[in-house]
């Protein structure tokens, strides 16, 4: 396998692992390469491998047993069925994550509307456009990366260095939120519109609208995840 030259998560890392499963003759239930092996084989950082494995785990293509390793999932499982099974085992922690985000992120958006520099707004608009492009192409991994970056930029634009660092840490530790959102039917398309409204509010320096837009965005994601999975 040729190394995937990307510092962060990309569709290429996910696809490379899928191809490796086929090329190396792995069958459902087989133990797969370790994170260290995948890092060496694909030439990317451990965080990229871990995030790509998590995406494949959510759709049932891989399973991770802590202390034992990574295993090949059931090839006959539909990706959405795999997601629902994963979600039922992780619903409590996922909802706790969203509870924390609802405390922090609406206020982050409000502060960003008041404090964002022109360069911050331009970068938010650029990432939003990239998000839209990747969503239209159906590039789930790339769209997740853009979504994380949009929220990270909001933390920076708030002008509060502690809040920016907290947002960075939250995005890293709560990566499952973004995965679950974008495996929920229709959520990717809805997020495009919701991010757009938050961006418009920040451009207009409308702090109340930015706060409300972020709160709506998170509440809508929770509702859609619950409705699609039955949790």
N, C-alpha and C positions, 0 to 999 in steps of 0.2 A: 504494500500500500504506500502511495506517495504521501509525504507529510502534508497536512492541511495548514497552510500558512495564514492563520488568523489568531489574533491575540485573545479574543473573547469568543463567546458562543457564536456559531454560525450554522446555517443550514448544512454547510459542507461537513461539519463535524458529525452531525446527526446522520447524514447520508453515508458518510464514510464508515460509520459503525454498522449501519444496516448492510452495506456491501460486504463488510468484513465477516458478518454473521454467515452470509451466503457463501462467500469465497472460501472461508475456512471450514465449511461443512458442519457448522454447529446445528444441533437439533434441539427441539424443546426439552427443557430439563437439564441440558448440558451446562457445565460450568464455563463461563466466558472468561476472556482475558481480564486481568486485574486493572485497576485504575493506573497503576504504574506502567503496566505493559502497554495500555492504550495511549498513555502520554508519550511513551517512547516511539511507538509505531506511527502515531499520527503527527508527532512533532508540535503539539500544542500544550498549553498549560493545564495543570490539574483542575483548575476551576472550570475550564471549558469542557473537559471530559466529564466532570461531575455533573454539570448542568445538562449536557447532552444525554448522559445516562438517565438522569431524572426525567427528561422528556420521554425517553423510550420506556421508562418504567411506568409512567402515568398511562401510556397507551397499551400496556401489557406486553410489549415486545421484549422487555427485559424485566427481571425481578432482582431485587437487591436484598440479600440476607446479611445483616450486620454480623461481622465476625466470621462469616463463611465465604462471602464473595458475591459476584454477579452471575446470574444464571439466565439462560434463554427462556423466554416466555412461550406461551401457547400460540403457535402460528395461526390457529383457526379462530382466535379471538378477534372480534372486530375492534378497531382502535377505540371507539366510543364505549363499547362494553368494558374494555380494559380500564378506561378512565373512570367509569362508574364504580367498578370494583375497587380501584385505588382510592377513590374519593370516600367511599364508605368506611375505609380503614383509616382515613386521615381527616375526616370531617371536623372533629373537635378542634384539632390544632389549627386547621385552616380557618375556622370561624373565629378562633382566638386571635389569629393574625389580623383578620379584617377588623376586629374590635379595636386593636391597637392602631391600625391605620386610620380608622375613623376618628380617633382621638387626635392624631398628629397631622394627617395630610390636608384636611380642610383648612386648618390654621396655616399650614405651610403655603397653600395656594393663596390665602388671603394676604399674607405677608409679601409673597412674590408680586402680587398686584400692586403693592405699595412701593416695593423696593427694587424691583427688577431693572437692571440697566438695559439700554438699547441692545447691547450685544447679547445679553441673556435672552431677551425676547426673540431676537433673530435666530439664535441657536435652537430655542424651543420650536420655532416655526419650521426650521430645517429638519429637525428630528420628526416633527409631526408629518411633514411631507414624505419623509422616508418611510414612516410608519404606514401611511396610506398606500404608497407604492408597493411595499412588501405584502400588505394585507390583500391587495388586489391580485397579487401573484400567488397568494396562498402559502407564503413562506412563513410557517408558524414560528420557527426558531428565530428568524431575523426580526419578525414582528415583536416577539417577546423582548428581544434585545432593545428595540426602539422604545417599547413601553417602559422598560426599566430606566432607560436613559432619560425619557421625558420626566419621570417622577424624580430622578436624581437631579436633573437640571432645575426643577422647581425648588428643591431643597437649597441649591446653590443660589438661586435667584431671590430667595427669601431675605438674604443679607445677614442671616444669623448663622455663624459658623458652627455653633453647637448643633443647631437644627439640621444643617447640611450634613454634618458627620453622622447624626442619628439617622437621617434618611438613607445615607450610603450603607450604613450597617443594617438597616431594616430591609433594604432591597436585597442585600446579600443573604440574609438569614431567612427571609420570607419568600424565596424564589418560587415556592410552590403556588403562591397566590397567582402569579402571572401564568404559570403553566395551566392551572385549573381554569382560569378565565378563558384562555384561548383554545381549550379543548371543549368548551361549552358552545353548542351550536348558536351562531348568530352574535356571539359576544364580541368577536373581533371587529365586526362591522359597526356594532353599537359603540365600541370604544373609540373608534375613529371620530364619530360625531361628538361624543362626550369630551374627548381631549380638545377637539376644535372649539367647543364652547368655553372650556377653561382658558384656552389660549386667547380667545377673543376678549374674555373678561380681564385678563392680565394686560393685554394691549390697551384696553379702555381704562385701565387703572381702577376698575370696579372691584374693590376688595370683597364686598358682600356677594357679588355674583360669582367670583372665583371660589369663595368658601362654599357657597351653595352648589356650584357645579361639581366640585370635588366630592362633596358629601353625596350628591346624587349618583355620581359615577361609581362610588364604592357600594352604595346601597343597591344599585341596579345590578352590579356584578354578583353580590351575595344572592339576590333574588333569583337571577338567571341560573346560577350554579345549583341552587337548591331545587329550582323547578325542573331542570333538565335531568337531575340525578335522583330525585326523589328522597333526598336526605332531609 
